[in-house]
Amino acid sequence: MKKNLLLLIAIFICATSFAQGEVDALRLSRNDLSGTARGQAMAGAFGALGGDVTGVSINPAGLGVYRSSEVSATMNFASANMETPKSTQNAFKFNFNNLSYVGYFPLGNNSMSAINFGFSYNRLKNFNRKYSTSTNGMTSSLTDYMAVISDGAFVGDFENRDPYRSGEPWLGILGWNGFFINDVTDYKYESPLDEGETVNSFLSVSEEGYIDSYDFSIGTNLFDNLYLGLTFTETDIYYRMNSYYDEEFQNGGRAELKNYLETEGTGYQLRVGAIWRPVDEFRVGIAYHSPTWYSLTDYYYGNTLANYGDVSNEKASTPSDAYTNYKLQTPQSCTFSVAGVIGAKAILSVDYEVKDYTAMDFKDDSGFEYEFDNKCINEDFKVTSTIRAGLEYRFTPQFSGRLGYAWMQNPYVKEMKEGKKEVVLGLTRTTPHYTIEGDVSYFTAGLGYRFTPQFYIDATFVRKSQTDDLYYFSPTFENGNILVDSKSTSLKNNTYNTLITLGYKF
């Protein structure tokens, strides 16, 4: 009976905490500015405007504004500049940022003048970046972190090398089997470093991948002043990361950890919206985006190498075919928009978006909650604001100029931003490093030219600026006291996008 009870407890623990962790949920839930060159030139402030597929992706009611059919394609030349206190690295990428088709079908009556259908492909996020950093004289080591998260575990659980059965994290299993930690008792562990011994650390990370969406929309125009729309979205995720972490011990020796992670899967989302135009010069919009419900798979591999004292080339690794299937729910959001037309020459538009990051949610492949991970998400994240503002001025009937600015608030509570809370990484996560993302600012500018009433070209430059806090591993605490004093380093991310959109109306 006792053995059965212990087995049930172990199964319960495993069923409530197997996701990659709260920082991974955010990485897959936070998108970039996206859409056409015109839409991004106005910082995506199109929620009350419509007539552009950027606006349709924000507020589906914008589809009802169209008075003709249209096809368009957007090319993006992106350069990411990653800067830490010790290095600067660049990555360049070209892709098609947007492809779209809008079909206009007039109905010939006053109450509903048209019904429009649209399809668009949008790249919502690029993961492409590389960075490295180093720190000398660190007072805490990865071995300290592994020892703390291993306390309370039975040695035999580590030797089984199976987090699904033992409920122990892979980092603890790798730490024990790779000689990164020693046992004091069967349930107590410590670092092999001497008291007060410091380490010199080096971290190198390479990431790539994307989040793509495929939008299927329908919109209509009622009485020529109320526009309604609905969008069904399918989303694809692909993310790949390689990392190398190395510690050089003050009294001789070193420890290395290499990691590979690949995430892929699909999700779906619903969006609804309305735009009201009481007079020709003024519009008000509101839109709701449901969460995106993802089914995801992580493929991961981690291996260690230790050399110190009598320990020589000791290695440990996860299975080469390890993977985890799980479900992720991203935040829902609401966008409130206003736009005005000034003298038939200028357009001024502002969007305000509210997004609830506490609603991020993990489940296993069968739909059971990861209760501990979700509890941490609810405590460590908050409701955020995003503001987008754009201006368009028509110099001539053919030539227009555009400016925009957007600010996206970071979603962490104050204690997380200040490094005063331990970050929950999840049992199957073999990478100890992570970033606490900061606020994001976008500065945008662009030009548009109509060669004919049907054919046009738009060009835009977008600068994204963001500073994150990069940690080699999480600080840990007990009763308000610091057990592992892990300090962050700054990671500055400046991304430059040049977009060109070609479009044709018919």
N, C-alpha and C positions, 0 to 999 in steps of 0.2 A: 504493500500500500504506500509506504513512504517513497519507494522508488518511482511509483506512478505519479505521486504528487510532485516530486522534483522534476520529472519529465514534463508535466503540464506547465510548471512554472517556467522552465527553460523555453518551452514552445511559445508561451505568452510573451516572454521577453523578446524573443526573436521576431515575433509577429508585430511588435510595436516599435521596432527601431532598426530598420534595414535600409533606409533611404541613404542617398549620398550625403545629405545634411542641409542645414538651412541656407548656407551661403550658395550651395549649388541650386537650390530652388530659386533664389534671386537671379542667378546668372541666366537661367532659362526663362525668366518671367519679365525681364526688363529689356524693352526694345529701343532701337535708335530712331531718329528722325528718318522717315522713308517717304517714297512717292516720286512724283514727277519733278522735273527741274523747276517748274513754276511753283508747285506746291512747297518745295523745300526752300525756294528763294524767299518765301513769305513765312518761313519757319514752321510750316505745317498748320498755320492758323486759317484753316479752311472749313471749320465746322459749321459756319453759317452761310458760306458762299456757294458751295457746289460748283457744278460745271467743270470740275477737274477731278481726276480719279484719286488724287490725294485727299480731296474733300470727301469723296465717297467712302474711302477707307476709314475716315474719322466719323463721318455722319452719313449713313446710307441715303438719307433724304436728299443729299446733293445730287443723286442720280436723276431726280425728278426735274432739276433745273435745266437739263440738256434740251436743246431745241433742234438737234441734228445728231446723226450718228458720228462716231469718231473712232479712230485707231491711233495708238501712240506707242512709242518705245523710248526707254531712257537708259543711257549708258552711264556708268559710274567709274571714274578713275580715283581710287582711294589710296591714301598714304597714311600709315599709322606711325606716330613717333612716340616711343615709350622711353621715359627718362626716370632713372633712379639716381640716388646720390653718387653711385659709382659707375654708371654706364648710360649710354643712349643708343637705342636700336630702332631701326626703321623696317617697315614691311609695306610692300606695294601690292595692290590687287586691282584687277579690272573685272567688271561683271555687268550684266544687264540688271539694272535696279528695278525696272518696272516694264511690264508689257500689258496693254489693256485694249479692250474693245467695248464700246457702248453702242447699243442699238436703240434708235429712237422710233417709236411707233405711235403716230398721232391717232387719236380716236374720234376727233371731229365733233365733240360736244363741249358745252360750257362748264359742266361740273367736273369732268375729268378729261383734260385736253390731250393727255398722252400717257402711255405706260412704257417705261424704258427698262431695258435689261442690260446688265453689264458683267463683264469678266475681267479680272485683273490679277496679274502676278506681281507680288511685291517682295523685295528683300528687306525684311524687318530688322535684321541684325547681322553684322559680320563679327566673327570671333577672332579674326586674324591679327595676331600680335606676338611679339617676342620681347622678352626682357630678362635681365640678370642683375643680381645685386650681391653684395658681400658685406659682412660686418666682422670686425675684429674685437676680441675681448668680451664676448658675450658671457654673462654670468649664469645663464641657463642654457641647457643643451636639449636637443631632441631626445636624448636618452633620459633626461629628467621627465620630459612630457610623457614618454612611453611608460615610464615607471609609475607615474601618478595615475594614468588612465588604466593601468593594469592592477592596481591595488584592489584586493578583494577577490581576485580571480584565482582559481585552483591551477597549480602547475600543469596538471594533466589536461586541462582544457586547452592550454597553449600547445601542448605536444600533439593533440589531435588535429591541429591546423584546420579547424572548421568552425568559422564564426556562426554558421547556421545552427549547429548543434550546441555549441558552448555559450553563445550569446556574448562572446568577447570580441572586441574590435580587431580587425586585421592588423592595425598598427601595433597593438599589444602582442599579437601572435608573432609578427615579424620581429618585434623587439626581443622577445624571449628566444626564439629559435635562431636569430641572427647575432646573439650575444651583445645586443645593445643594452640589455638590462640583466641584473642578477636578482635572485630570490633571497630575501632575508628570512622569511618563513614561507609556508605553502601559499599564503595569501598576501604577502607583503613583498614589494620589489623596490630596488634602488638602482641608480645609475652607477656604472663602473668607474666614473670619474672621482677623483679625490675631492674632498670638501674644499670649496673655494676655487677649484680649477676652472679656468675659462676656456672658451672655444672660439675659433675663427670659422665663420660660416660663409658658404657660397651657395647661391641658388640660381638656376637657369631654367626658364620656362618657355615653351613654344606652343602656341594655340592656333587652331584654325577651325573653320566651320561657318555655319550660317543658320538663321531661322528664316524660312520662306513661307509666304502665305499665298493661297489661291482663293480669291473672293468671287462669289456668285451672288449678284445683287439684283434687286428689282425696286423700282421707284416710280412714283406717280406725282402728278400736279393736280391739286384740287382748287378750282375756282381761281386759278392763276395767282394764288397768294399763300397756299399751304402745300408743302411738299413732304411726302412720307416715303420712307425707304426701309428695306430689310436686306441683310447680308448674311449668307452662310459662308463660313471660312474654314478651309482645311489648311493646317499648318504642318510643315516638315521641319524637323530639327536634325542637324548633324554637328557634332562637336568632337574635336580630338585634341588631346593635350599630352605632351611629353615633358617631363621635368627631371632635373638632376639636382640633388642636394648633397652637400659635402660639409663635414665638420672636421677641423684639424684641432686636436686636443693640445692644450698648453704643455702637458707633461709627456707628450709623445703619443703618436697613434692618430687614427682617424676613423670616421664612419661615413658610409655613403648610402644613399637611398635613391633609386631610380623608379620612375613611375610612368605608366601609360594608362590613359583613360579615353574611352570612346563612348559617346552617347548618341543614340539615334532613336527616332520614333516619329509619330504623327499625332495630331490633335485636331479638335474642331471647336468652333466658337460661333455664337450668334450675335449680331449687332442690329439694333433698331434705332431709328432717329426721325426727327421732325424739324422742319425749318418753316418759320412763319415770316411772311413779308407784308407787313401792314401798309407800307408805302414803298415806292420804288427805291428810295434812298436808304432803306434800313431793313436789316434782317436779324432774326433771332433764331438760334438753333439749340437743340438738346439731343444728346445721343447716349445710349447705354450699350456697353460692351460686356457680354457675359464673360465668365472665366473661360480660358482655354483648357479643355480636358485632354491631357496627353496620356498616351500609352508609350512608355520608354523602356529602353534596354541599355544598361551600362556594361561595357566590356572593359575589364581592368586587369592590370598586371603590375605588381610591385616586387622589387628585389633589393636586398641589402648586402653590404660588404663591410666587415669590421676587421680592423688591424690595430691592436694595442696590447702592450704587455705580452702575456703568453697566448693571446688570441691572434691567430694568423689566418688571414683570408677566409674567415668564416662567412658563409653565405646563407641566405634564406629567401624564399620567394613564395608568392601566391601561385596557384595553378595557372598555367598558361592559357587555359580556356575558361577562366572565371567570368561569370556574368550575373547580372541581377535584372529581373523584370519588375517594373513598378509603374504606378500611375501618379501623375502630378496635376494638381489644379492650380492655375495661375490666378492672380487677383482679377476681380471685376472692376469696372471703372465707369464713371459718368463724365461727360464733357458738356459744358455750357459755353455758348458762343454768341458773339454779336459782331456785326459787320455793317459798315456804312459806305455809301458812295458819295463822294464830294465833287460837285460840279461836273459830273460825267467824265472826269479825268482821273480821279484818284479813288482807291479803295483802301480802307483801313479796317483790319480784322483782328479780333482777339479771341483766343480760346482759353478756357480754364478747365483743367481735368483733375478729377479726384480719383485716386486709386487706393484700394485697401489691401496692403501687403500682408496684413495679419491673416487674410483668408487663403494664403497659399496652403496647400494641403497635400500630404503624401498618403498613398495607399499601396498595399501590395498588389500583386497581379490578380488576386481574387477579390479585391475591393475592401479588404480590412485595413483600418486606419493604422498608420505609424504614430501611435498616440504620443510617445515621448517627443519625437521630432516635431510634430504639429503643435504640441504644447510650447516648445521652445520658440517656434515661429511666432506663435501668438504673443509671447512675452517680449521678443526681441525686435519685432518690426512694428510699423505704424502706418497710419493713413497718410498719404503724401499728396502734394499739389504739383501740378505742371502748368506753366503759363507759356502760351505761344502768342506772339504778336507779329503782324506783317503789314507792309505797306506796298502798294503798287501804284505807280504813276505813269499815265499814258502821255508820252511826249508828242507823239503823232498817232494817227489811227493805226499805223503799222508797228511802231516802236514803243516798248514799255521798259521801265526800270523797276526793280523790286528790292526791298530790304526786309530783314526779319531778325527776331531774337526769340530764343526759347530757353527756359530754365526748368530743369527737372530736379526735384528735391530728393535727397537720399532717403531711403526707407527705414533706416535703423533708429532705434531708441538711443537716447543720449549715452547710456552706460556702454552700449556696444561700440558706438563711435569713439568713446574715450578708452577702450580696451579694458574696461572694468568688469566684463563678464566673459566667462568661458564660452567659446564657440563650439556648438555641437556639430561634429563632422560626420556622424553616421558610422555604423559598424563596418560596412563594406568599403569605406573610403580608405585608400592606402596612401593618399597624398595629405601630409599635414599642413602644407602651406595654403593660404587663402588670402583674399583681399576683402576689405570692408570698403564698399564703393562710396564715393562722395557725390556731391551735387554735380549735375551736368549742365553746361552752358553751350548753346549753339549761336553762332553769329553767321548770318546768311546774306548773300547778295546775288542778284541775277539780272539778266536781260532777256527780253523776248522780242521776236520780229516775225511779222506775218508777211510772207511773200505774196500770198493771194488770200482771199477770204477763206479758202479751204486749208492751205498748207502753211505750217508755222514751225519755228524752231525756238527753243528756250535753252539758255545756258546759265548755270548757277555754280557758285562757290560756297561751300559750307565748312566752317571750322567748329569742331567739337572739342571742348576742353573739360577735362575731368581729372581730379586728383584723388587717388585711393590710398588706403593704408594697407601695406603689404606685411603679412606675418609669416615667419618661417613655420610656426606652430602656435597653438593657442595658449595664452596665459591661463593658469588654473588657480582656483581659490578654495579655501576651506574656512568657514566661519569668519569670513571677511579678511582672512590672512592670505597673502600670496604664496602659493606653493611653487609655481613655475612663473618666473618673471620674464615673459616674452615681450619684447619691444617691437614696435612696428617701424617700417621705413616707408617713405613716400614713394608712390608710383604715379607719375604724371603721364597722362594719356592725352595727346593732341592728335586728332585725326582730321585730315584735310580731304574733302571730297569735291571733285569737279564733275558736274552732271550735265549731260546734253540730252534734251528730249526732242524728238521729231514727231510731229502729229499731223493728221489729215482728217478734216471734217467732210462729211458727205450726206 
